[in-house]
Amino acid sequence: MCSDESKFCISFGYQGPRVWRKRGEAHNPHFLRSSVKFPQSVMVCGAMSSAGVGPLCFLRSKVNAAVFQEVLEHFMVPAADQLYGDADFIFQQDLAPAHSAKTSSTWFKDHGIPVLNWPANSPDLNPIENLWGIGKRKMQYARPNNAEELKATIRATWALITPEQCHRLIDSMPRRIAAVI
């Protein structure tokens, strides 16, 4: 099971390509982007496997080891149950300080969950990074007005991710690993 956190902003900062418009379309909302100096944002934790995606967890604070372990307990364990049932799995995570803390390592051992040995600074290897990118591209024309609307948009977009997409991303792992060796 692959996991990661990602930040989503109301104003995504994506300027998009320049477009040609017909006369009178200059103020069409489809062609406009608003700009916000300090946009509202939400931090989201998610998980995926070749069987699909698990539930999302919206984080209210910075992720330290204690917060991470609460996320594991209340979201990742249920996600693993949803994605794997009683089958064994290996948990994949990056080396963020909260993930690699001794108390987090102890949590995994106490719960009998093996953790994949993961190289530092290698987000390009993690398939869930591609899912975050897919979701953000799908959301580029969304116009949420506040954090709650943004969360609803993220949930709706996450629900559109198919098990087939996840399976393809997991199947790409050997190719990703070979590319960096």
Secondary structure, 3 states (H helix, E strand, C coil): CEEEEEEEECCCCCCCCCCCCCCCCCCCHHHCCCCCCCCCEEEEEEEEECCEECCCEEECCCCCHHHHHHHHHHHHHHHHHHHHCCCCCCEECCCCHHHHCHHHHHHHHHCCCCECCCCCCCHHHCHHHHHHHHHHHHCCCCCCCCHHHHHHHHHHHHHCCCHHHHHHHHHCHHHHHHHHC
